[in-house]
Amino acid sequence: MKSFREEAGMTQEALAFEAEVDRTYISQLEHNKKSPTVDVLFRLCDAMGIKASELIARVEDN
């Protein structure tokens, strides 16, 4: 998640604002302490300007 956010040129706070989640939640996602719901995943991807399928494919490749 962090690499996608950084590629989008966003701070945790900016991503949280755009996706309508708390900034601490973004931090928890980036540190693998939480997993997003499908709804939140789509909101995060929309905010970063990427497709959810792209994010999932890159995570699967790692």
MDAnalysis code that builds the backbone (N, CA, C; Angstrom):
import MDAnalysis as mda
import numpy as np

u = mda.Universe.empty(186, n_residues=62, atom_resindex=np.repeat(np.arange(62), 3), trajectory=True)
u.add_TopologyAttr("name", ["N", "CA", "C"] * 62)
u.add_TopologyAttr("resid", np.arange(1, 63))
u.add_TopologyAttr("resname", ["MET", "LYS", "SER", "PHE", "ARG", "GLU", "GLU", "ALA", "GLY", "MET", "THR", "GLN", "GLU", "ALA", "LEU", "ALA", "PHE", "GLU", "ALA", "GLU", "VAL", "ASP", "ARG", "THR", "TYR", "ILE", "SER", "GLN", "LEU", "GLU", "HIS", "ASN", "LYS", "LYS", "SER", "PRO", "THR", "VAL", "ASP", "VAL", "LEU", "PHE", "ARG", "LEU", "CYS", "ASP", "ALA", "MET", "GLY", "ILE", "LYS", "ALA", "SER", "GLU", "LEU", "ILE", "ALA", "ARG", "VAL", "GLU", "ASP", "ASN"])
u.atoms.positions = np.array([
    [0.824, -1.187, 0.000],
    [0.000, 0.000, 0.000],
    [0.870, 1.254, 0.000],
    [1.930, 1.232, 0.802],
    [2.758, 2.422, 0.924],
    [3.372, 2.807, -0.417],
    [3.847, 1.824, -1.178],
    [4.482, 2.151, -2.463],
    [3.473, 2.767, -3.426],
    [2.244, 2.280, -3.424],
    [1.209, 2.858, -4.278],
    [0.909, 4.289, -3.856],
    [0.810, 4.500, -2.540],
    [0.526, 5.838, -2.026],
    [1.638, 6.800, -2.408],
    [2.870, 6.346, -2.249],
    [3.998, 7.206, -2.584],
    [4.068, 7.472, -4.085],
    [3.780, 6.460, -4.908],
    [3.750, 6.660, -6.357],
    [2.687, 7.683, -6.757],
    [1.599, 7.715, -5.982],
    [0.532, 8.683, -6.240],
    [0.893, 10.062, -5.702],
    [2.025, 10.160, -5.002],
    [2.458, 11.443, -4.450],
    [1.588, 11.926, -3.308],
    [1.082, 10.987, -2.524],
    [0.165, 11.331, -1.438],
    [0.777, 11.032, -0.083],
    [0.411, 11.845, 0.884],
    [0.738, 11.546, 2.277],
    [-0.336, 10.608, 2.817],
    [-0.065, 10.015, 3.962],
    [-1.093, 9.192, 4.605],
    [-2.339, 10.023, 4.874],
    [-2.130, 11.237, 5.311],
    [-3.261, 12.109, 5.637],
    [-4.100, 12.429, 4.406],
    [-3.437, 12.724, 3.282],
    [-4.172, 13.044, 2.055],
    [-4.966, 11.838, 1.568],
    [-4.344, 10.658, 1.614],
    [-5.046, 9.446, 1.189],
    [-6.228, 9.169, 2.102],
    [-6.012, 9.298, 3.393],
    [-7.095, 9.069, 4.347],
    [-8.259, 10.011, 4.092],
    [-7.953, 11.277, 3.844],
    [-8.998, 12.269, 3.581],
    [-9.786, 11.894, 2.332],
    [-9.077, 11.580, 1.254],
    [-9.748, 11.257, -0.019],
    [-10.572, 9.972, 0.072],
    [-10.080, 8.990, 0.837],
    [-10.784, 7.708, 0.952],
    [-11.780, 7.689, 2.114],
    [-11.827, 8.791, 2.861],
    [-12.746, 8.928, 3.995],
    [-12.515, 7.870, 5.068],
    [-11.224, 7.702, 5.414],
    [-10.842, 6.834, 6.526],
    [-9.892, 7.617, 7.423],
    [-9.595, 7.077, 8.584],
    [-8.680, 7.743, 9.504],
    [-7.233, 7.520, 9.073],
    [-6.374, 8.491, 9.310],
    [-4.970, 8.373, 8.929],
    [-4.305, 7.204, 9.633],
    [-4.679, 6.952, 10.881],
    [-4.075, 5.838, 11.610],
    [-4.420, 4.506, 10.956],
    [-5.571, 4.436, 10.309],
    [-5.972, 3.222, 9.594],
    [-5.036, 2.980, 8.410],
    [-4.656, 4.045, 7.708],
    [-3.703, 3.925, 6.596],
    [-2.385, 3.379, 7.123],
    [-1.931, 3.900, 8.247],
    [-0.692, 3.424, 8.860],
    [-0.792, 1.942, 9.205],
    [-1.906, 1.533, 9.758],
    [-2.098, 0.125, 10.109],
    [-2.095, -0.762, 8.870],
    [-2.677, -0.298, 7.782],
    [-2.657, -1.053, 6.529],
    [-1.229, -1.194, 6.017],
    [-0.484, -0.095, 6.066],
    [0.883, -0.098, 5.554],
    [1.821, -0.962, 6.391],
    [1.487, -1.175, 7.649],
    [2.307, -2.017, 8.521],
    [1.706, -3.417, 8.696],
    [0.770, -3.771, 7.814],
    [0.134, -5.099, 7.808],
    [-0.504, -5.476, 9.147],
    [-1.047, -4.484, 9.814],
    [-1.752, -4.734, 11.068],
    [-3.258, -4.847, 10.845],
    [-3.705, -4.369, 9.704],
    [-5.122, -4.438, 9.323],
    [-5.205, -4.820, 7.857],
    [-6.365, -5.341, 7.470],
    [-6.667, -5.606, 6.064],
    [-7.922, -4.820, 5.718],
    [-7.938, -4.170, 4.551],
    [-9.109, -3.362, 4.205],
    [-10.285, -4.222, 3.765],
    [-11.474, -3.721, 3.999],
    [-12.654, -4.353, 3.425],
    [-12.634, -4.073, 1.921],
    [-13.457, -4.757, 1.179],
    [-13.522, -4.533, -0.269],
    [-13.934, -3.092, -0.549],
    [-14.888, -2.588, 0.201],
    [-15.342, -1.209, 0.019],
    [-14.196, -0.226, 0.228],
    [-13.459, -0.386, 1.307],
    [-12.344, 0.516, 1.591],
    [-11.240, 0.349, 0.554],
    [-10.979, -0.876, 0.125],
    [-9.975, -1.104, -0.913],
    [-10.299, -0.298, -2.161],
    [-11.542, -0.332, -2.604],
    [-11.943, 0.431, -3.785],
    [-11.827, 1.935, -3.554],
    [-12.180, 2.398, -2.360],
    [-12.058, 3.830, -2.069],
    [-10.600, 4.268, -2.063],
    [-9.727, 3.447, -1.489],
    [-8.298, 3.763, -1.483],
    [-7.744, 3.802, -2.901],
    [-8.106, 2.818, -3.695],
    [-7.617, 2.763, -5.073],
    [-8.138, 3.942, -5.880],
    [-9.390, 4.282, -5.716],
    [-9.944, 5.451, -6.414],
    [-9.165, 6.707, -6.026],
    [-8.871, 6.848, -4.753],
    [-8.150, 8.026, -4.270],
    [-6.740, 8.100, -4.860],
    [-6.116, 6.925, -5.069],
    [-4.759, 6.891, -5.613],
    [-4.725, 6.844, -7.138],
    [-5.908, 6.703, -7.751],
    [-5.987, 6.683, -9.205],
    [-5.500, 5.390, -9.835],
    [-5.709, 4.275, -9.130],
    [-5.324, 2.973, -9.677],
    [-6.503, 2.013, -9.587],
    [-6.420, 0.931, -10.337],
    [-7.446, -0.107, -10.277],
    [-7.122, -1.056, -9.129],
    [-8.169, -1.514, -8.459],
    [-7.973, -2.475, -7.372],
    [-7.288, -3.734, -7.904],
    [-7.618, -4.134, -9.107],
    [-7.001, -5.326, -9.686],
    [-5.497, -5.147, -9.869],
    [-5.057, -3.930, -10.183],
    [-3.633, -3.649, -10.312],
    [-2.929, -3.786, -8.962],
    [-3.524, -3.237, -7.924],
    [-2.935, -3.335, -6.606],
    [-2.852, -4.798, -6.179],
    [-3.922, -5.542, -6.375],
    [-3.955, -6.952, -5.976],
    [-2.919, -7.755, -6.760],
    [-2.811, -7.497, -8.059],
    [-1.847, -8.235, -8.881],
    [-0.421, -7.986, -8.403],
    [-0.104, -6.759, -8.058],
    [1.253, -6.466, -7.588],
    [1.528, -7.069, -6.233],
    [0.519, -7.129, -5.378],
    [0.682, -7.762, -4.072],
    [0.885, -9.269, -4.261],
    [0.149, -9.867, -5.180],
    [0.290, -11.298, -5.440],
    [1.671, -11.637, -5.978],
    [2.251, -10.741, -6.778],
    [3.566, -10.972, -7.380],
    [4.691, -10.904, -6.352],
    [4.436, -10.246, -5.223],
    [5.480, -10.108, -4.198],
    [5.467, -11.253, -3.287],
])
